[in-house]
Amino acid sequence: MPGETIDTSGEFGTGQDSAEVFTAEGIRLSRQGRFRDALRWFSRALQEKPEYPPALVAKGFALGKMGKYEEEIETCDRALALDPSLLDAWIARGFALGKLSRFPEKIACLDRALEIDPNCSRAWNARGHAFGELGAYAEEVACSEKALSIRPRYLNAWVNLGYALLKLKHYREARIAFVRALQIYPGHTAAWTNLGITHCHLGEYTLAISCLREAERLRPHAGSRALYWKGLALSQTGHHAEAIPCLEKVVDGEPRLAEAWILLSNSHFLLGHMEDSVRCFMVAYGIDKKDLRDCVVRGVTLLREGRREDAMQCLSQAIGILRR
């Protein structure tokens, strides 16, 4: 059972090959999700052979799975100091850096991995994800497509490709990517959620509701993002009595999301709940008024600093609020 005490003393004997045997046992346990137990075997391997790169790389992986990202980086650095051509060490190091939101450094690690193996689909996919976290979605698309050209049934690459296309407002292409992901694995909650959101953007609200309900079935406690889009789709198809509970959960978690308050106001209005409609509208108006003022002040300040592009982005946000 996980967490059991393991006696590593002498079970496999000692000698030149012990480090390899201990590492293999640790990897076996890692594959079962027993990372704490696996670490004991990697430590035993490194006692036998302190400079054994496979044990270091596998130990780093287990540390990362336990959320010990700084330790994972240190362990990968030890392995790479011994052998800079260790592909898995560069990928694991990049993974840990990404978990610490150090995305440019993650990209640099994956570039090193791709110098070693230009056809490593894992490295291309991870590199794309890092670009996506930096808001560079066109680069994420290119990396995801490269990963898929190498490994056509790469589930996470299809999901990442779809998300990047969604952010770029290429909705039809995004829909194709999410459908492809779900053909590979129908139980992928994020793919169902993002497909539902994509359908909303395409005005396909009935399909969106089906997708978002499937996501909720797979993971019953949906986040506010999924609930917002489900509420929007329900309101757009006239199911206002169902939309209201969804949107109330959204504003409970994100009370400054003006869009949700506006949808709530509209649904209450169409059901004849005039007091609730006015109340929700006034909350949205209060949020919008402050956000509008902040956008304008920020935009003017940026213009004075000569940062025209950033200023125009702020002023565009202000126009979006006015249109709402």
C-alpha positions as CSV (number, residue, x, y, z in Angstrom):
1,M,0.0,0.0,0.0
2,P,1.2,3.6,-0.5
3,G,3.1,4.9,2.4
4,E,4.2,1.4,3.6
5,T,7.6,1.1,5.1
6,I,10.0,-0.5,2.6
7,D,13.1,-2.3,3.7
8,T,15.8,-1.6,1.1
9,S,18.6,-3.2,2.9
10,G,20.1,-6.0,0.9
11,E,16.9,-7.3,-0.8
12,F,18.6,-7.1,-4.2
13,G,22.1,-7.5,-3.0
14,T,25.0,-5.1,-3.7
15,G,27.5,-4.5,-6.3
16,Q,28.1,-2.7,-9.6
17,D,24.5,-3.4,-10.9
18,S,22.7,-2.5,-7.6
19,A,22.1,1.1,-8.6
20,E,20.5,0.1,-11.8
21,V,18.2,-2.5,-10.0
22,F,17.3,0.0,-7.3
23,T,16.5,2.7,-9.9
24,A,14.3,0.3,-11.8
25,E,12.3,-0.5,-8.7
26,G,11.9,3.2,-8.0
27,I,10.6,3.8,-11.5
28,R,8.2,0.9,-11.1
29,L,6.8,2.5,-7.9
30,S,6.7,6.0,-9.6
31,R,4.5,4.5,-12.4
32,Q,2.1,3.4,-9.7
33,G,2.0,6.9,-8.2
34,R,3.9,5.9,-5.1
35,F,6.5,8.7,-5.4
36,R,7.5,8.8,-1.7
37,D,8.3,5.1,-1.7
38,A,10.1,5.5,-5.1
39,L,12.3,8.2,-3.6
40,R,13.7,5.7,-1.0
41,W,14.8,3.4,-3.8
42,F,16.4,6.3,-5.7
43,S,18.3,7.3,-2.6
44,R,19.5,3.8,-2.1
45,A,20.7,3.7,-5.8
46,L,22.6,7.0,-5.2
47,Q,24.2,5.6,-2.1
48,E,25.6,2.8,-4.2
49,K,26.5,5.0,-7.1
50,P,26.4,8.8,-6.3
51,E,26.9,9.9,-9.9
52,Y,24.3,7.7,-11.6
53,P,22.3,9.9,-14.0
54,P,19.3,7.6,-14.5
55,A,18.6,7.6,-10.7
56,L,19.0,11.4,-10.6
57,V,16.6,12.0,-13.4
58,A,14.0,9.6,-12.0
59,K,14.4,11.1,-8.6
60,G,13.8,14.6,-10.1
61,F,10.6,13.3,-11.8
62,A,9.3,11.9,-8.5
63,L,10.1,15.1,-6.6
64,G,8.2,17.1,-9.2
65,K,5.2,14.9,-8.9
66,M,5.3,15.6,-5.2
67,G,5.3,19.4,-5.8
68,K,9.0,19.8,-4.8
69,Y,9.9,21.8,-7.9
70,E,13.0,23.5,-6.6
71,E,14.4,20.1,-5.5
72,E,13.5,18.7,-8.9
73,I,15.6,21.4,-10.6
74,E,18.5,20.9,-8.3
75,T,18.4,17.1,-9.0
76,C,18.2,17.6,-12.8
77,D,21.1,20.0,-12.6
78,R,23.2,17.3,-10.9
79,A,22.3,14.9,-13.7
80,L,23.0,17.4,-16.4
81,A,26.4,18.3,-14.9
82,L,27.3,14.6,-15.4
83,D,25.8,14.3,-18.9
84,P,24.4,17.4,-20.7
85,S,22.8,15.2,-23.4
86,L,20.2,13.8,-21.0
87,L,16.9,14.5,-22.9
88,D,14.6,13.6,-20.0
89,A,16.5,15.8,-17.6
90,W,16.1,18.8,-19.7
91,I,12.3,18.1,-20.1
92,A,11.9,17.4,-16.4
93,R,13.8,20.6,-15.5
94,G,11.6,22.5,-17.9
95,F,8.5,21.0,-16.3
96,A,9.6,22.2,-12.9
97,L,10.4,25.7,-14.1
98,G,6.9,25.9,-15.7
99,K,5.3,24.9,-12.4
100,L,7.2,27.8,-10.8
101,S,5.9,30.2,-13.6
102,R,9.4,30.6,-15.0
103,F,8.3,30.2,-18.6
104,P,11.2,31.8,-20.5
105,E,13.6,29.5,-18.6
106,K,11.3,26.5,-19.4
107,I,11.5,27.4,-23.1
108,A,15.3,27.5,-22.9
109,C,15.3,24.0,-21.4
110,L,13.1,22.7,-24.1
111,D,15.2,24.3,-26.8
112,R,18.1,22.3,-25.3
113,A,16.0,19.1,-25.4
114,L,15.2,19.7,-29.0
115,E,18.8,20.2,-29.9
116,I,19.3,16.7,-28.6
117,D,16.2,15.3,-30.3
118,P,14.4,17.5,-32.8
119,N,11.6,15.0,-33.1
120,C,10.7,14.8,-29.4
121,S,7.0,15.4,-29.4
122,R,6.9,15.9,-25.6
123,A,9.4,18.7,-25.8
124,W,7.5,20.4,-28.7
125,N,4.2,20.2,-26.7
126,A,5.7,21.5,-23.5
127,R,7.4,24.3,-25.4
128,G,4.1,25.3,-26.9
129,H,2.4,25.2,-23.5
130,A,5.1,27.6,-22.1
131,F,4.5,30.0,-25.0
132,G,0.8,29.8,-24.3
133,E,1.3,30.8,-20.7
134,L,3.2,33.8,-21.9
135,G,0.3,34.8,-24.2
136,A,2.2,33.9,-27.4
137,Y,-0.6,31.7,-28.8
138,A,0.6,31.7,-32.4
139,E,3.9,30.1,-31.2
140,E,1.9,27.6,-29.2
141,V,-0.1,26.6,-32.3
142,A,3.1,26.1,-34.2
143,C,4.7,24.0,-31.5
144,S,1.5,21.9,-31.0
145,E,1.2,21.3,-34.7
146,K,4.8,20.1,-34.8
147,A,4.2,17.7,-31.9
148,L,1.2,16.3,-33.7
149,S,3.1,15.9,-36.9
150,I,5.4,13.6,-35.0
151,R,2.7,11.9,-32.8
152,P,-0.8,12.3,-34.4
153,R,-2.7,10.8,-31.4
154,Y,-1.0,13.1,-28.8
155,L,-4.0,13.9,-26.6
156,N,-2.5,16.9,-24.7
157,A,-1.1,18.4,-27.9
158,W,-4.6,18.4,-29.4
159,V,-6.1,20.1,-26.3
160,N,-3.3,22.7,-26.2
161,L,-3.7,23.3,-29.9
162,G,-7.4,23.8,-29.4
163,Y,-7.0,26.2,-26.5
164,A,-4.4,28.3,-28.4
165,L,-6.7,28.5,-31.4
166,L,-9.6,29.5,-29.1
167,K,-7.5,32.3,-27.6
168,L,-6.7,33.4,-31.2
169,K,-10.5,33.4,-32.0
170,H,-10.0,30.7,-34.6
171,Y,-13.1,29.0,-33.4
172,R,-13.8,26.5,-36.2
173,E,-10.2,25.2,-36.1
174,A,-10.4,25.1,-32.3
175,R,-13.6,23.0,-32.5
176,I,-11.9,20.5,-34.8
177,A,-8.9,20.2,-32.3
178,F,-11.2,19.6,-29.3
179,V,-13.3,17.0,-31.2
180,R,-10.1,15.2,-32.2
181,A,-8.9,15.2,-28.6
182,L,-12.3,13.7,-27.4
183,Q,-12.1,11.0,-30.1
184,I,-8.8,9.9,-28.5
185,Y,-10.1,10.2,-25.0
186,P,-13.8,10.9,-24.3
187,G,-13.2,11.5,-20.6
188,H,-11.1,14.7,-20.9
189,T,-13.0,17.3,-18.9
190,A,-11.0,20.3,-20.1
191,A,-11.6,19.3,-23.7
192,W,-15.4,19.1,-23.1
193,T,-15.3,22.5,-21.3
194,N,-13.3,24.2,-24.0
195,L,-15.4,22.7,-26.7
196,G,-18.5,24.0,-25.0
197,I,-16.9,27.5,-24.8
198,T,-16.0,27.3,-28.5
199,H,-19.6,26.4,-29.4
200,C,-20.7,29.5,-27.5
201,H,-18.4,31.7,-29.5
202,L,-19.8,30.1,-32.7
203,G,-23.4,30.8,-31.5
204,E,-24.0,27.0,-31.2
205,Y,-25.6,27.3,-27.7
206,T,-27.5,24.0,-27.6
207,L,-24.3,22.1,-28.4
208,A,-22.4,24.2,-25.9
209,I,-24.9,23.2,-23.1
210,S,-24.4,19.5,-24.0
211,C,-20.6,19.8,-23.8
212,L,-20.6,21.7,-20.6
213,R,-23.0,19.3,-19.0
214,E,-20.8,16.4,-20.0
215,A,-17.8,18.2,-18.4
216,E,-19.9,18.7,-15.2
217,R,-20.8,15.0,-15.2
218,L,-17.1,14.1,-15.4
219,R,-16.1,16.6,-12.7
220,P,-19.2,17.6,-10.7
221,H,-17.8,20.6,-9.0
222,A,-17.2,22.8,-12.0
223,G,-15.2,25.9,-11.8
224,S,-16.6,29.4,-12.3
225,R,-15.3,29.5,-15.9
226,A,-17.4,26.5,-17.0
227,L,-20.4,27.7,-15.0
228,Y,-20.3,31.2,-16.6
229,W,-20.3,29.8,-20.1
230,K,-23.0,27.3,-19.2
231,G,-25.1,30.1,-17.7
232,L,-24.5,32.2,-20.8
233,A,-25.6,29.3,-23.1
234,L,-28.7,28.6,-21.0
235,S,-29.7,32.3,-21.1
236,Q,-29.1,32.5,-24.8
237,T,-31.5,29.5,-25.4
238,G,-34.2,30.9,-23.1
239,H,-33.5,28.6,-20.2
240,H,-33.4,31.5,-17.7
241,A,-34.6,29.5,-14.6
242,E,-31.6,27.2,-15.1
243,A,-29.2,29.9,-16.0
244,I,-29.8,31.9,-12.7
245,P,-28.4,29.2,-10.3
246,C,-25.3,28.8,-12.5
247,L,-24.6,32.5,-12.7
248,E,-25.3,32.9,-8.9
249,K,-22.5,30.4,-8.2
250,V,-20.2,32.4,-10.6
251,V,-20.7,35.7,-8.8
252,D,-20.4,34.0,-5.4
253,G,-16.9,33.0,-6.4
254,E,-16.1,36.0,-8.6
255,P,-18.2,39.0,-7.3
256,R,-16.5,41.5,-9.6
257,L,-17.3,39.6,-12.9
258,A,-19.6,42.3,-14.4
259,E,-20.5,40.1,-17.4
260,A,-22.1,37.5,-15.1
261,W,-24.1,40.1,-13.2
262,I,-25.4,41.5,-16.5
263,L,-26.5,38.0,-17.6
264,L,-28.2,37.5,-14.2
265,S,-30.0,40.8,-14.6
266,N,-31.2,39.9,-18.0
267,S,-32.5,36.4,-16.9
268,H,-34.3,37.9,-13.9
269,F,-35.8,40.5,-16.1
270,L,-37.1,38.0,-18.6
271,L,-38.6,36.0,-15.8
272,G,-40.3,39.1,-14.4
273,H,-38.1,39.3,-11.3
274,M,-37.8,43.1,-11.6
275,E,-36.2,43.8,-8.2
276,D,-33.6,41.1,-8.7
277,S,-32.9,42.4,-12.2
278,V,-32.4,45.9,-11.0
279,R,-30.2,44.8,-8.1
280,C,-27.9,42.8,-10.4
281,F,-27.7,45.6,-13.0
282,M,-26.7,48.1,-10.4
283,V,-23.9,45.8,-9.2
284,A,-22.7,45.4,-12.8
285,Y,-22.9,49.2,-13.3
286,G,-20.8,49.8,-10.2
287,I,-18.1,47.4,-11.3
288,D,-18.1,48.8,-14.9
289,K,-17.9,52.4,-13.7
290,K,-14.8,51.7,-11.6
291,D,-13.2,49.5,-14.3
292,L,-14.0,52.2,-17.0
293,R,-12.3,54.9,-14.9
294,D,-9.3,52.7,-14.2
295,C,-8.9,51.9,-17.9
296,V,-9.1,55.5,-19.0
297,V,-6.7,56.8,-16.4
298,R,-4.2,54.0,-17.1
299,G,-4.5,54.6,-20.9
300,V,-3.8,58.3,-20.5
301,T,-0.8,57.7,-18.3
302,L,0.6,55.2,-20.8
303,L,0.1,57.7,-23.6
304,R,2.0,60.4,-21.6
305,E,4.8,57.8,-21.1
306,G,5.0,57.2,-24.9
307,R,3.8,53.7,-24.6
308,R,1.2,54.0,-27.4
309,E,0.5,50.3,-28.0
310,D,-0.2,49.6,-24.3
311,A,-2.3,52.7,-24.1
312,M,-4.4,51.7,-27.0
313,Q,-5.0,48.3,-25.4
314,C,-6.3,50.0,-22.2
315,L,-8.5,52.4,-24.2
316,S,-9.9,49.4,-26.2
317,Q,-10.9,47.8,-22.9
318,A,-12.7,51.0,-22.0
319,I,-14.6,50.9,-25.3
320,G,-15.5,47.3,-24.6
321,I,-17.0,48.2,-21.3
322,L,-19.0,51.1,-22.8
323,R,-20.4,48.7,-25.5
324,R,-21.4,46.3,-22.8
